[in-house]
Amino acid sequence: MDPQRRNKRVRLLVRAAQRKYKEQGRQIDILCNDMIAANRNFLKRLDTISFAANFYESLIGITELDSLFYNTSKLIKDKIGNVNVTFFLRHSDNFSVHVSEGDGACDLEGQGLEHFFSGELLENICNSNQLCSIETLLAMGLNIKPALLNKISAFTIPLSQFGMSPGFILIYRSGPNRLTAEELNNIAAVTPGLARAIQSCQAFSRTTH
C-alpha cells in the first residue's frame, strides 16, 4: 500500500475513533446526570420520610385537638421556616378555624389571610379535595385586593382521607419567599395521618363529655 493511501486510511480510523470517544463521552455525561438526578430525588424522598416519621412520633399520646394542631404547626414551621399555619375543620353546618401564629406574620391590612375566606370559599376548597394555589383560590371566590396578592405565597392542602376532605390546612408567608413544591410535598405526605389523628381526638372528646 502506497504511503498516501496508508495515511488517508489512518486519518479515517482516527476520525472514527474520535467520533466513538465523543459518543461514549456523551453517553457517560447523560448517565452521570441521570445518576445525580436519581440521587437527588432519593435524598428528597428520605427527607420526606424522616419528616413524616418525626411527625407521627409527635402524635403519640395526643388526645386534644389544640395540642394536635400546636404540635403539627410547630413541626411544619421547624421544617419549612417562617410560615403562617391555619387549620379549617368542616362540620355539618359550619367550619371551625384553628390559627397558629407565624414567626413573622404576613400582615394583610392588619389581618391574616384566613380572615378573607368566606363560607362559600371554604366549601369550594373542601369539595375540590386538592392542593390549591392562590390563583385557584381567587377563581373559587377569594375576595382580596390585587395589591395584597404580591405580599403572599399561599396554598391550601386538603386533609384528605378515603377520597373525602373533612378540612384543610392553609399555609402562607410573605411573597418574596415563595413556597416550594418540595415544602408542600412534605406537608402533603402527613395529611392523611393528621386527618386520622383529628378524627381520633374528636372521638375521644365525645366520649369524655
Buried (B, 14 or more C-beta within 10 A) or exposed (E): EEEEEEEEEEEEEEEEEEEEEEEEEEEEEEEEEEEEEEEEEEEEEEBBEEBBEEBEEBBEEBBEBEBBBBBBBEBBBEBBBEBBBBBBBBEEEEBEBBBBEBEEBBEBEEEBBBEBBEEEBBBBBBEBBEBBBBEBBBEBBBEBEEEBBEBBBBBBBBBBBEEEBBBBBBBBBBBEEEBEEEBBBBBBBBBBBBBEBBEBBEEBEEEEE
